[in-house]
Amino acid sequence: MNKAVLIQHVVDKLAADLSLYFKAASAARAEATHEQSKAENKYDTRGLEASYLARGQARQVAELETSIQQIRSMTRRTFTEAEPIDLGAYVETERRGIVSAYLLASRAGGTEVVVDGQEVLVITPQSPLGRQLIGHRQGDSAKIDLAGRTETHRIRKVC
């Protein structure tokens, strides 16, 4: 897996999400400040609800902007077979013949991209899976506890 290409795919996905959230935040802000959103009585909360929505979407825009900056500046370190999984690692695990691929990053957890036909999920060290993978090495069998079930995953690749 070419890590530079993978990181660019993640940045592109985040940038597309950013564009959508920016448009949504702008629309919600326009709704909140529109003359027709002015409360007609004490029970009319349309304007207030629109302002809450606009504020939440503006926070999401700021979060995505920060994520894009941090992913772009992420060290493109290559891990050897002997090195433990840490921030910046591309990891492939196998469980019952099913291969899963992850990029361990400081932000943007949950972002999914497809690179060369392989679906890759961005995970963070704070996520349950990220916490459990850190420190393992290529070839290790790791007992991963997710959703109350413990399963053994073989770490096929770390780079």
Secondary structure, DSSP 8 states (H G I E B T S, - for coil): --HHHHHHHHHHHHHHHHHHHHHHHHHHHHHHHSGGGS-SSTT--HHHHHHHHHHHHHHHHHHHHHHHHHHHT-------TTS---TT-EEEEEETTEEEEEEE-SS-TT-EEEETTEEEEEE-TTSHHHHHHTT--TT-EEEEEETTEEEEEEEEEE-
